[in-house]
Amino acid sequence: MVCKSSATCVAKDAVCFDSYTCDYKGFVCKSKLDDVVDTYDEEVRKYNDLVEKFNSLNSTYEEVVAQKATALSALAAAASGLEEARSKAQRVSDCVAGANTIDEAKACLP
């Protein structure tokens, strides 16, 4: 095949679009367009995989945050119960220490 110096040569069996189909530079051969589409599709697949991974990690994170809040609430309730029991034990201890008879000591117990 012989081409002018200003012409773009392609193989005889090439499938090409009309001039200026894609941009001001001229025609685009189908094989080149297919390569670009394949590359684009691969990037979209990678992006979608990343979005899926992010959503999975975010869901796990949200579950952990909820579990942490529940655990902190349970810990606060346990600490409150412990403080109440300590205070009650101190009152009973003080009462028993101040008792002069066994009956006064027995009266200290709830």
LODREN-589455 format. One record per residue (C-alpha): residue in one letter; x, y, z. Coordinates in steps of 0.02 Angstrom, whole numbers, padded with zeros to 5 digits, always signed. Layout:
AXYZ...
This chain:
M+00000+00000+00000V+00067+00171-00044C+00008+00325+00051K+00040+00509+00030S+00148+00588+00164S-00002+00685+00231A-00115+00531+00235T-00143+00407+00375C-00121+00229+00315V-00214+00083+00388A-00225-00100+00345K-00342-00150+00204D-00457-00244+00325A-00462-00106+00457V-00632-00045+00515C-00630+00143+00532F-00755+00277+00576D-00787+00433+00473S-00670+00580+00487Y-00690+00687+00642T-00800+00556+00727C-00708+00570+00892D-00609+00731+00883Y-00526+00859+00770K-00377+00746+00733G-00466+00635+00608F-00534+00460+00605V-00516+00326+00737C-00483+00145+00696K-00599+00020+00779S-00454-00079+00854K-00390+00077+00942L-00564+00120+01003D-00588-00059+01066D-00424-00044+01163V-00484+00116+01244V-00654+00041+01286D-00570-00113+01361T-00456-00003+01465Y-00604+00103+01521D-00706-00052+01567E-00559-00119+01668E-00544+00046+01763V-00732+00046+01796R-00719-00132+01862K-00574-00083+01976Y-00672+00069+02037N-00827-00036+02072D-00720-00164+02165L-00648-00024+02272V-00821+00046+02306E-00880-00127+02358K-00730-00149+02473F-00757+00023+02547N-00941-00011+02579S-00899-00177+02661L-00765-00098+02771N-00880+00047+02813S-01018-00073+02862T-00897-00169+02973Y-00838-00005+03049E-01017+00049+03086E-01051-00119+03170V-00895-00102+03277V-00944+00076+03326A-01117+00013+03379Q-01039-00131+03477K-00920-00010+03561A-01064+00103+03613T-01158-00047+03684A-01002-00106+03778L-00970+00068+03848S-01150+00080+03906A-01138-00091+03991L-00973-00040+04071A-01049+00121+04137A-01197+00024+04209A-01078-00102+04290A-00971+00039+04363S-01127+00122+04432G-01185-00043+04510L-01012-00072+04582E-01008+00102+04659E-01182+00075+04732A-01127-00093+04807R-00967-00016+04876S-01066+00125+04956K-01191+00003+05032A-01049-00107+05098Q-00967+00046+05176R-01131+00096+05261V-01154-00081+05331S-00971-00086+05387D-00987+00083+05473C-01150+00029+05554V-01077-00136+05617A-00920-00046+05680G-01028+00074+05779A-01142-00062+05851N-01127-00099+06036T-01229-00260+06037I-01257-00407+05923D-01436-00352+05895E-01378-00178+05839A-01255-00262+05717K-01393-00376+05649A-01502-00222+05621C-01369-00152+05505L-01398-00289+05376P-01530-00252+05243
